[in-house]
Amino acid sequence: RTRRWRRCLASAAPGSIPPKSKPPASGPGAEEERAPMSLFRSQMAATRRIQEMTGSENWKEAIRLLRAHPHPNIYMYVAAICVCGRARSHRPALELHREIVEGRAPVPIRANVVSFNATLSACERAAAADSAAALFRDMERHLVRPDVISYNALISAFAKAGRMEEALATLELLLASPNASPTIVSFNSAINACARRGEWARALELLAEADRRKLGATVVTYSAVISACEKGRKWEFAVRVLRLMRRRGVAPNVVTFSAAISACEKSGEWEAALKVLAEMEAAGVAPNVVAYSAVISALEKKGMWERALELLDAMRSRGVAPNKFTFSAAISACEKTGQWARAEQLFLDMKEANIEADVVCYSALISAYGKSGLVNRAIEKLNEMWVAGLEPNVVSYSACITACEKAGQIEKAFELVEEMKAVNVEPNLISYNALISACARVADWERAVSVLKMLRESRHHPDIFSFNAVISACSKCGQWETAVDLLNEMREALIEPDIISLSGCAIACIKGEKDDLATAFLDEMVRMGMAPHPSLIRALGYVET
């Protein structure tokens, strides 16, 4: 151990190494020769004390210990920089590094690759990519040759900062360097950079290159590649990589399986998600809340609320506590199928578990109420959000407007739109369509047309549902001219009319005693392969020509 300290000190301050020969026990010069060894032991003891500093704020104590020593050496500085790095306080680490390279330390100390790497690591932990890049460039100016640790720290810093191209460029520099050879850690960091951007193809290329170099891909490598496929919504490749690593004898862990399940969930592949979950359990890897939540979310996307609730019960029975994401997915599964009572019970279960509901949970429950026309319950939850310190978003308000539409409470729907504007929540297409549908339900064609005008003037564009709802309002009142104008406007906007659009216009024409025009719309429906409602055919005495 003493020999290692001597080698480090040799690179720090020439002439500061105590002689290897045993100093005389007594006689002339004994005190002078014992002094360097005493200093060396003092520096070692101070270094150990600095290294023992842990915790987010103990970097200050580490620096205090460094400052308290009259003759700090390079090891003491490196130890203090490492403590700063562990606390993700890269700025104090950089300041200590500058003291060394600018000659401001109490005694002359020369920076070496160890001190540069410690500072690079501190920047990497804090995702301070610019500082890490500047340090890396400074190594050449101080005649310090970067090693693989230097390159890996810079690649990881770029990856954590979301700067994929620079991470990959640094890996290319490492591959071309005659003085350093890449390790699997180098590729892991580069693949992580690709994963953050969902660049699944480049992640797969890097895995192939690591295999070609026989670097020995680890579970970290494969997990990062699967994560890239997940973010790139390539669930097939995620599952293939999972199979590949198992064939190569690399055991997936909970992170690997969870990433593969999430990849299936993002693509709505609930069957594949359930299959990977079963493989996870068969491999003896206990699913965590992330894995369960992803499968429940996949089931939610398909409206399979019963299967979602079964899985929720299963995870609870296995001692895995659901979190707010799990509950959100389960509530949303019930909401999609109008199971408002189940959604409400899940919301209560969530509160009993001391899990604070967020905007997503509230919005899902409000939407469940909305689909069943439970206006009072929906608005009650909307008000409860404000009390809980949450700001309802456009989804929350749109769900309430839908509840008003289902219940035919048009005035309340308009009040909610005004409230949205008052709290700076901009109505979206769903909000406007729900409001138009509310007008259509009570046959208020004039207000339906005015809302369509508001929609046109917003940054959103009417869709087929917007036009159909206004045409429906017009058809109930026999406003055939307005209905036909709206149909023409649809065509100009390159929106293909459907059977609802054409039937609405035909009904409006019948009520407006424009049977010839209504018949023309029926002819168009037949030509397009649509099946007009029998009552419409009977009303005109229509015979196909």
VOMIGU-646943 format. One line per 8 residues: number of its first residue (from 1); for each residue x, y, z of C-alpha. Coordinates in nm, 3 decimals, decimal comma, padded with zeros to 5 digits. Example, Ala and Ser with C-alpha at 12.3 -4.5 7.8 and 13.67 -1.06 7.14 Angstrom:
<recs>
1	01,230:-00,450:00,780 | 01,367:-00,106:00,714
</recs>
This chain:
<recs>
1	00,000:00,000:00,000 | 00,283:00,236:00,086 | 00,440:00,166:-00,254 | 00,117:00,275:-00,428 | 00,119:00,600:-00,234 | 00,481:00,660:-00,331 | 00,400:00,614:-00,701 | 00,111:00,858:-00,683
9	00,320:01,115:-00,499 | 00,597:01,074:-00,754 | 00,367:01,215:-01,021 | 00,253:01,495:-00,794 | 00,559:01,670:-00,660 | 00,913:01,561:-00,753 | 01,139:01,557:-00,456 | 00,855:01,518:-00,206
17	00,892:01,137:-00,173 | 01,056:01,027:00,150 | 01,360:00,803:00,089 | 01,303:00,428:00,083 | 01,606:00,361:00,303 | 01,533:00,320:00,669 | 01,620:00,640:00,855 | 01,876:00,611:01,137
25	01,724:00,569:01,479 | 01,952:00,835:01,618 | 02,239:01,051:01,526 | 02,286:01,351:01,298 | 02,006:01,393:01,041 | 01,764:01,150:01,210 | 01,504:01,421:01,282 | 01,530:01,559:00,927
33	01,478:01,211:00,774 | 01,191:01,122:01,005 | 01,005:01,444:00,917 | 00,903:01,346:00,557 | 00,776:01,007:00,675 | 00,573:01,176:00,948 | 00,424:01,412:00,686 | 00,344:01,117:00,459
41	00,159:00,936:00,738 | -00,031:01,257:00,820 | -00,136:01,294:00,456 | -00,252:00,930:00,443 | -00,458:00,972:00,759 | -00,616:01,294:00,626 | -00,696:01,123:00,295 | -00,873:00,839:00,475
49	-01,079:01,086:00,678 | -01,179:01,273:00,362 | -01,274:00,947:00,186 | -01,504:00,859:00,476 | -01,717:01,168:00,411 | -02,055:01,066:00,264 | -02,388:01,238:00,216 | -02,508:01,524:00,001
57	-02,364:01,800:00,222 | -02,045:01,633:00,351 | -01,843:01,762:00,057 | -01,811:02,084:00,257 | -01,655:01,892:00,548 | -01,424:01,712:00,304 | -01,299:02,046:00,170 | -01,260:02,177:00,527
65	-01,037:01,879:00,613 | -00,834:01,941:00,298 | -00,790:02,309:00,382 | -00,693:02,227:00,741 | -00,385:02,030:00,634 | -00,069:02,242:00,588 | 00,078:02,018:00,315 | -00,205:01,856:00,113
73	-00,097:01,612:-00,160 | -00,259:01,493:-00,481 | -00,433:01,202:-00,308 | -00,603:01,436:-00,063 | -00,726:01,656:-00,348 | -00,849:01,354:-00,546 | -01,031:01,221:-00,237 | -01,205:01,558:-00,183
81	-01,299:01,582:-00,553 | -01,448:01,231:-00,536 | -01,658:01,327:-00,232 | -01,790:01,628:-00,427 | -01,866:01,401:-00,720 | -02,062:01,155:-00,508 | -02,267:01,447:-00,377 | -02,326:01,562:-00,739
89	-02,160:01,893:-00,655 | -01,941:01,934:-00,960 | -01,865:02,304:-00,915 | -01,663:02,260:-00,591 | -01,487:01,969:-00,761 | -01,394:02,194:-01,054 | -01,267:02,461:-00,815 | -01,038:02,210:-00,641
97	-00,913:02,096:-00,980 | -00,835:02,456:-01,077 | -00,634:02,503:-00,758 | -00,411:02,218:-00,876 | -00,365:02,320:-01,239 | -00,333:02,693:-01,166 | -00,074:02,640:-00,892 | -00,294:02,777:-00,615
105	-00,253:02,476:-00,386 | -00,056:02,537:-00,061 | 00,228:02,322:-00,200 | 00,323:02,253:-00,564 | 00,110:01,968:-00,701 | 00,100:01,845:-01,059 | -00,233:01,727:-01,204 | -00,234:01,372:-01,336
113	-00,480:01,143:-01,511 | -00,624:01,035:-01,174 | -00,713:01,391:-01,071 | -00,855:01,470:-01,416 | -01,065:01,152:-01,413 | -01,198:01,225:-01,065 | -01,310:01,570:-01,180 | -01,453:01,432:-01,505
121	-01,650:01,179:-01,302 | -01,788:01,458:-01,081 | -01,909:01,642:-01,392 | -02,050:01,320:-01,537 | -02,256:01,248:-01,224 | -02,406:01,598:-01,245 | -02,464:01,567:-01,625 | -02,244:01,877:-01,668
129	-02,143:01,787:-02,022 | -01,990:02,124:-02,117 | -01,765:02,125:-01,811 | -01,663:01,765:-01,879 | -01,581:01,847:-02,242 | -01,370:02,149:-02,138 | -01,180:01,933:-01,886 | -01,116:01,668:-02,149
137	-00,965:01,929:-02,382 | -00,749:02,065:-02,098 | -00,584:01,726:-02,052 | -00,381:01,774:-02,370 | -00,274:02,125:-02,263 | -00,144:01,986:-01,933 | 00,033:01,697:-02,110 | -00,196:01,441:-01,949
145	-00,293:01,154:-02,177 | -00,663:01,052:-02,149 | -00,725:00,687:-02,069 | -01,040:00,479:-02,121 | -01,182:00,609:-01,789 | -01,152:00,965:-01,921 | -01,334:00,877:-02,243 | -01,604:00,679:-02,062
153	-01,677:00,968:-01,824 | -01,716:01,211:-02,115 | -01,940:00,972:-02,312 | -02,160:00,922:-02,006 | -02,175:01,298:-01,938 | -02,300:01,359:-02,293 | -02,547:01,069:-02,260 | -02,695:01,205:-01,936
161	-02,728:01,549:-02,091 | -02,922:01,401:-02,385 | -02,646:01,487:-02,636 | -02,634:01,164:-02,831 | -02,434:01,282:-03,131 | -02,150:01,410:-02,912 | -02,153:01,090:-02,707 | -02,118:00,883:-03,024
169	-01,848:01,116:-03,159 | -01,649:01,068:-02,836 | -01,684:00,691:-02,870 | -01,545:00,721:-03,225 | -01,245:00,912:-03,086 | -01,188:00,634:-02,835 | -01,211:00,365:-03,104 | -00,950:00,553:-03,310
177	-00,718:00,625:-03,014 | -00,384:00,438:-03,011 | -00,349:00,494:-02,635 | -00,681:00,362:-02,500 | -00,905:00,066:-02,578 | -01,282:00,071:-02,535 | -01,453:-00,148:-02,279 | -01,812:-00,262:-02,260
185	-01,868:00,036:-02,026 | -01,784:00,267:-02,317 | -02,050:00,104:-02,533 | -02,302:00,094:-02,248 | -02,280:00,472:-02,208 | -02,314:00,528:-02,584 | -02,615:00,293:-02,603 | -02,773:00,479:-02,311
193	-02,736:00,801:-02,511 | -02,925:00,634:-02,798 | -03,188:00,499:-02,557 | -03,267:00,848:-02,428 | -03,348:00,956:-02,784 | -03,525:00,636:-02,884 | -03,261:00,570:-03,152 | -03,316:00,196:-03,148
201	-03,139:00,123:-03,480 | -02,815:00,289:-03,365 | -02,837:00,110:-03,031 | -02,859:-00,222:-03,215 | -02,560:-00,125:-03,430 | -02,355:-00,049:-03,119 | -02,452:-00,384:-02,967 | -02,335:-00,557:-03,286
209	-02,005:-00,364:-03,277 | -01,948:-00,455:-02,910 | -02,010:-00,821:-03,003 | -01,768:-00,796:-03,295 | -01,499:-00,668:-03,059 | -01,580:-00,948:-02,816 | -01,623:-00,704:-02,526 | -01,880:-00,922:-02,351
217	-02,219:-00,751:-02,342 | -02,365:-00,743:-01,992 | -02,717:-00,717:-01,856 | -02,664:-00,339:-01,851 | -02,586:-00,344:-02,223 | -02,892:-00,545:-02,320 | -03,119:-00,346:-02,087 | -03,008:-00,022:-02,252
225	-03,073:-00,162:-02,601 | -03,420:-00,282:-02,496 | -03,488:00,061:-02,346 | -03,394:00,221:-02,680 | -03,640:-00,012:-02,857 | -03,904:00,074:-02,597 | -03,869:00,449:-02,653 | -03,862:00,392:-03,029
233	-04,185:00,189:-03,001 | -04,021:-00,120:-03,153 | -04,159:-00,386:-02,925 | -04,068:-00,674:-03,160 | -03,698:-00,584:-03,145 | -03,718:-00,536:-02,767 | -03,852:-00,890:-02,727 | -03,593:-01,027:-02,972
241	-03,306:-00,871:-02,777 | -03,452:-01,018:-02,458 | -03,452:-01,363:-02,622 | -03,099:-01,308:-02,758 | -02,945:-01,225:-02,420 | -03,105:-01,532:-02,263 | -02,966:-01,754:-02,540 | -02,621:-01,610:-02,472
249	-02,647:-01,695:-02,104 | -02,696:-01,339:-01,976 | -02,973:-01,343:-01,715 | -03,220:-01,053:-01,750 | -03,295:-00,862:-01,432 | -03,605:-00,674:-01,324 | -03,495:-00,364:-01,520 | -03,452:-00,564:-01,842
257	-03,789:-00,737:-01,818 | -03,965:-00,413:-01,719 | -03,820:-00,231:-02,022 | -03,937:-00,511:-02,254 | -04,286:-00,503:-02,100 | -04,297:-00,123:-02,137 | -04,202:-00,159:-02,503 | -04,503:-00,388:-02,554
265	-04,726:-00,152:-02,355 | -04,632:00,154:-02,562 | -04,735:-00,031:-02,877 | -05,059:-00,157:-02,721 | -04,941:-00,518:-02,743 | -05,110:-00,646:-02,430 | -05,070:-01,015:-02,518 | -04,695:-00,976:-02,567
273	-04,673:-00,779:-02,241 | -04,851:-01,057:-02,050 | -04,622:-01,316:-02,209 | -04,306:-01,131:-02,103 | -04,450:-01,094:-01,752 | -04,504:-01,473:-01,740 | -04,144:-01,529:-01,860 | -04,023:-01,293:-01,589
281	-04,197:-01,493:-01,318 | -04,077:-01,825:-01,468 | -03,717:-01,695:-01,462 | -03,747:-01,634:-01,088 | -03,739:-01,255:-01,125 | -04,006:-01,099:-00,905 | -04,202:-00,837:-01,103 | -04,192:-00,491:-00,951
289	-04,447:-00,213:-00,958 | -04,305:-00,083:-01,290 | -04,359:-00,417:-01,463 | -04,712:-00,462:-01,329 | -04,807:-00,102:-01,407 | -04,687:-00,139:-01,767 | -04,898:-00,452:-01,825 | -05,203:-00,287:-01,665
297	-05,147:00,014:-01,892 | -05,131:-00,216:-02,197 | -05,464:-00,369:-02,094 | -05,605:-00,020:-02,033 | -05,523:00,084:-02,390 | -05,746:-00,197:-02,515 | -06,023:-00,122:-02,264 | -05,974:-00,460:-02,092
305	-06,072:-00,335:-01,750 | -06,152:-00,676:-01,601 | -05,809:-00,819:-01,685 | -05,648:-00,498:-01,558 | -05,825:-00,526:-01,222 | -05,738:-00,897:-01,196 | -05,371:-00,812:-01,239 | -05,401:-00,530:-00,985
313	-05,539:-00,779:-00,733 | -05,261:-01,027:-00,819 | -04,983:-00,776:-00,757 | -05,136:-00,678:-00,423 | -05,159:-01,044:-00,318 | -04,787:-01,084:-00,397 | -04,694:-00,794:-00,174 | -04,625:-00,540:-00,450
321	-04,782:-00,209:-00,354 | -04,943:-00,019:-00,644 | -04,831:00,339:-00,699 | -05,016:00,630:-00,856 | -04,918:00,518:-01,207 | -05,071:00,175:-01,142 | -05,392:00,328:-01,011 | -05,403:00,579:-01,299
329	-05,382:00,298:-01,554 | -05,647:00,091:-01,374 | -05,883:00,390:-01,339 | -05,832:00,475:-01,708 | -05,914:00,112:-01,802 | -06,248:00,148:-01,621 | -06,304:00,494:-01,769 | -06,270:00,370:-02,127
337	-06,560:00,130:-02,079 | -06,774:00,363:-01,867 | -06,721:00,163:-01,547 | -06,749:00,472:-01,329 | -06,833:00,284:-01,007 | -06,517:00,070:-01,038 | -06,311:00,377:-01,121 | -06,453:00,556:-00,817
345	-06,367:00,262:-00,587 | -06,009:00,254:-00,720 | -05,980:00,625:-00,650 | -06,093:00,564:-00,290 | -05,847:00,271:-00,258 | -05,574:00,504:-00,370 | -05,656:00,755:-00,098 | -05,672:00,481:00,167
353	-05,320:00,376:00,063 | -05,204:00,737:00,129 | -05,118:00,786:-00,238 | -05,188:01,138:-00,354 | -05,391:01,148:-00,672 | -05,248:01,362:-00,950 | -05,416:01,544:-01,238 | -05,413:01,227:-01,452
361	-05,601:01,024:-01,187 | -05,861:01,296:-01,131 | -05,907:01,347:-01,505 | -05,959:00,974:-01,564 | -06,226:00,957:-01,292 | -06,397:01,273:-01,420 | -06,396:01,122:-01,768 | -06,558:00,803:-01,633
369	-06,831:01,020:-01,480 | -06,857:01,219:-01,801 | -06,922:00,917:-02,021 | -07,211:00,824:-01,794 | -07,349:01,180:-01,786 | -07,288:01,218:-01,411 | -07,248:01,594:-01,422 | -07,264:01,665:-01,049
377	-07,002:01,402:-00,962 | -06,775:01,524:-01,242 | -06,791:01,888:-01,132 | -06,749:01,787:-00,767 | -06,418:01,617:-00,855 | -06,316:01,916:-01,065 | -06,365:02,145:-00,763 | -06,188:01,892:-00,539
385	-05,880:01,926:-00,759 | -05,854:02,296:-00,679 | -05,890:02,221:-00,306 | -05,612:01,961:-00,333 | -05,382:02,221:-00,488 | -05,402:02,072:-00,838 | -05,482:02,275:-01,147 | -05,733:02,101:-01,376
393	-05,606:02,072:-01,732 | -05,783:02,063:-02,067 | -05,855:01,690:-02,024 | -06,028:01,751:-01,689 | -06,246:02,030:-01,827 | -06,325:01,847:-02,152 | -06,444:01,546:-01,952 | -06,679:01,772:-01,753
401	-06,813:01,929:-02,071 | -06,876:01,578:-02,207 | -07,073:01,500:-01,889 | -07,284:01,811:-01,954 | -07,335:01,704:-02,315 | -07,456:01,356:-02,210 | -07,695:01,512:-01,956 | -07,813:01,783:-02,194
409	-07,696:02,063:-01,961 | -07,585:02,304:-02,231 | -07,565:02,615:-02,012 | -07,333:02,443:-01,768 | -07,115:02,333:-02,062 | -07,077:02,694:-02,178 | -06,998:02,804:-01,820 | -06,715:02,551:-01,807
417	-06,567:02,682:-02,133 | -06,571:03,035:-01,991 | -06,407:02,907:-01,670 | -06,136:02,740:-01,879 | -06,054:03,069:-02,047 | -06,055:03,249:-01,710 | -05,790:03,013:-01,567 | -05,582:03,019:-01,889
425	-05,667:02,666:-01,998 | -05,712:02,674:-02,375 | -05,999:02,456:-02,504 | -05,883:02,191:-02,749 | -06,064:02,011:-03,031 | -06,223:01,765:-02,786 | -06,356:02,053:-02,574 | -06,511:02,227:-02,874
433	-06,658:01,904:-03,015 | -06,815:01,821:-02,677 | -06,968:02,170:-02,665 | -07,102:02,139:-03,021 | -07,249:01,798:-02,934 | -07,418:01,953:-02,629 | -07,581:02,207:-02,861 | -07,684:01,935:-03,106
441	-07,840:01,727:-02,828 | -08,082:02,010:-02,743 | -08,128:02,106:-03,113 | -07,967:02,450:-03,065 | -07,826:02,480:-03,418 | -07,740:02,850:-03,394 | -07,514:02,802:-03,091 | -07,364:02,494:-03,255
449	-07,270:02,706:-03,557 | -07,127:02,977:-03,330 | -06,909:02,723:-03,148 | -06,786:02,592:-03,485 | -06,689:02,949:-03,568 | -06,499:02,974:-03,237 | -06,321:02,651:-03,327 | -06,221:02,786:-03,668
457	-06,079:03,101:-03,504 | -05,873:02,897:-03,257 | -05,546:02,726:-03,343 | -05,737:02,400:-03,388 | -05,911:02,280:-03,703 | -06,259:02,125:-03,722 | -06,265:01,752:-03,795 | -06,540:01,522:-03,920
465	-06,690:01,499:-03,570 | -06,714:01,879:-03,547 | -06,897:01,907:-03,879 | -07,122:01,608:-03,815 | -07,234:01,746:-03,479 | -07,332:02,083:-03,632 | -07,504:01,912:-03,929 | -07,693:01,698:-03,676
473	-07,812:02,013:-03,495 | -07,921:02,163:-03,826 | -08,102:01,844:-03,932 | -08,315:01,850:-03,617 | -08,434:02,201:-03,703 | -08,468:02,158:-04,080 | -08,187:02,408:-04,150 | -08,103:02,244:-04,483
481	-07,914:02,539:-04,635 | -07,671:02,561:-04,342 | -07,631:02,181:-04,341 | -07,549:02,174:-04,715 | -07,306:02,465:-04,676 | -07,126:02,275:-04,398 | -07,108:01,965:-04,619 | -06,947:02,169:-04,896
489	-06,705:02,321:-04,646 | -06,607:01,969:-04,537 | -06,524:01,875:-04,893 | -06,320:02,192:-04,944 | -06,123:02,101:-04,632 | -06,063:01,754:-04,788 | -06,269:01,587:-04,516 | -06,458:01,294:-04,671
497	-06,826:01,298:-04,563 | -06,950:00,977:-04,403 | -07,297:00,830:-04,361 | -07,367:01,060:-04,062 | -07,283:01,371:-04,265 | -07,494:01,270:-04,567 | -07,785:01,137:-04,359 | -07,792:01,461:-04,158
505	-07,808:01,668:-04,473 | -08,079:01,442:-04,619 | -08,292:01,471:-04,304 | -08,247:01,851:-04,301 | -08,361:01,863:-04,663 | -08,665:01,645:-04,593 | -08,768:01,874:-04,305 | -08,708:02,173:-04,531
513	-08,924:02,010:-04,800 | -08,633:01,969:-05,039 | -08,700:01,607:-05,131 | -08,507:01,619:-05,460 | -08,192:01,729:-05,280 | -08,248:01,469:-05,008 | -08,281:01,201:-05,277 | -07,951:01,316:-05,429
521	-07,782:01,261:-05,095 | -07,934:00,913:-05,072 | -07,804:00,834:-05,422 | -07,455:00,945:-05,313 | -07,469:00,721:-05,007 | -07,566:00,420:-05,219 | -07,289:00,493:-05,473 | -07,037:00,505:-05,187
529	-07,154:00,169:-05,058 | -07,326:00,310:-04,751 | -07,647:00,169:-04,609 | -07,899:00,453:-04,541 | -08,126:00,409:-04,243 | -08,456:00,241:-04,343 | -08,660:00,526:-04,191 | -08,484:00,769:-04,421
537	-08,565:00,554:-04,723 | -08,929:00,526:-04,619 | -08,958:00,901:-04,564 | -08,866:00,964:-04,927 | -09,027:00,656:-05,078 | -08,679:00,603:-05,219 | -08,619:00,349:-05,496 | -08,257:00,282:-05,593
545	-08,183:00,394:-05,950
</recs>
